[in-house]
Structures are given as structure tokens and as C-alpha cells.
Amino acid sequence: MVMADTRGAARRRQLVVGNWKMNGSRAANAELLAALRAAGPWVAEVAVCAPSVYLADVALSLQGDSIAWGAQDCSPFDAGAYTGDVSAAMLAEFGCRYVLAGHSERRAMHAESDQLVADKAKAALAHRLTPIVCVGETLAEREAGQTEGVVKRQLSAVIHTLGHCISQVVVAYEPVWAIGTGKTASPEQAQAVHAVLRSQLMAASEHAGDMKILYGGSVKPDNAAILFAQPDIDGGLIGGASLKAADFAAICRAAH
Ligand code: 13P
């Protein structure tokens, strides 16, 4: 068993990120953001990751607010013949703060490899965006006892590609079997994997104690506090519940 490193826990400000996935409309987004603005600010840092077509709207709606915003993906390239893609430079021009890299839905549905995810994280950092690198095992991998091997392999590609800049990324542990299923990892299961990730980061960077590792997968208002109380869990990456203002606000309140 990997011992958790708790030295940095007290000084890490937690982060709660809403991943809207491919949901929303201009009207629904405006309503959701207005409600969130009214509910905040929170002790924790808060951000929303919207579909790219809405990002300019979101930036406008959040002007002057402490809620940050991010994209759900970016190209590993700066510009060129990459139809359909959006570059980190373009996102940065709008004031984007975060970009998800390697969400399991993209790994599975767009065949994103560990190296491509690492290259996307590198492109994001080059434009001063903070990549939120997602890792996580499938149910079959967990049942085969491969959880640790899978998440370490996914993270090691990013560590190898970014070198000492690894300390500038946020990591999100999202067990695939917990995403959108209502089956949350227990706080103990999640903490155990977070401790593995923390120690892998410790071996790569002296600043790993300051890095945020988020948990994602069926986080709801009623389970957020216990998850966020784990020593190596520094906030959450929230899917379904981030579309409901009251639920997302309650989850943000549960973080510190
Ligand atoms: P749910 O919160 O809907 O399980 O989604 C988690 C997720 O994939 C966030 O990126």
C-alpha cells in the first residue's frame, strides 16, 4: 500500500471543475452561469469546461467573476491543416484558463493515446493554459488488478513529455466505471489511487506536494465532502452534477 503524502494537503487550495461535456445551449448556459455567479464565491477555486462553440459566450458571462473557464480538449498543434480542431493558442486568446487533456471519453471514442494526451498537455502549457490531465482505469482493468499499472502508465507519458513542467498540470483521477454510472469510487478506493499518483509525481518533481489531484466520477452533493476530505484528493471534476446549478454549487461548497 502506498502511504499518502499529507505534507502539502493543508496548503493546497482545492479546485472544483465542471465538465459540461456535449451539453447545453446558449440560453441554458446563461441561466446556469447566472445562478452560479449568484451562489459563489467559494473557498475553493471553481471552473467550468464548456463545449468550444460556447467558450466566447462563457468568457463574457463570467467577466469579472472568480469562476474560471476552460475547454474540454485542444490540438497538440499550434495551427495548420487540422480540420475541426481548436488550438491552445486560440483558447488562450479568449482568456481560457484550463483545458482537459485525455478525458476517458476522448481516449475511448477518439482513440487518444497516452502520448497524444501528453502532447496536448504540452501544447496547453506552451500557451499558459493549465492542462487537467485525466487518467483512470476501466472496470475490466480494475477487476484484473491493473488499476495502478494503468494510471501510472497514463501519467508517466505526461511526466516524460513535460519534464520538470509536470508540476504545472492538474491531474484528475476518473475511474471509467464511475463516470456517469452513479457508482462512485469509495473515498478509500479513490484515496488509494491518488496516493499512488502523488508518489509518482513526487518522484518526478520536488513541487508535487503543491500539485492538485482531482477526483471525478459520479461526484454529487451527498458524497463530495467525504471525497474532498481525503488527504490526496484536492477537489473534483464534475460531469452530470455540474449541469445543475444547485448541485454544482453544493459540491463547490463542500470543497476547501
Ligand atoms: P459524472 O460526474 O457525470 O460521473 O462525470 C464525471 C466526468 O467524466 C467528469 O469529467
Residues whose N, C-alpha, C, O or C-beta is under 5 A from the ligand:
A	BS01	13P	N19 A178 I179 G180 T181 G216 G217 S218 V219 L237 I238 G239 G240 A241
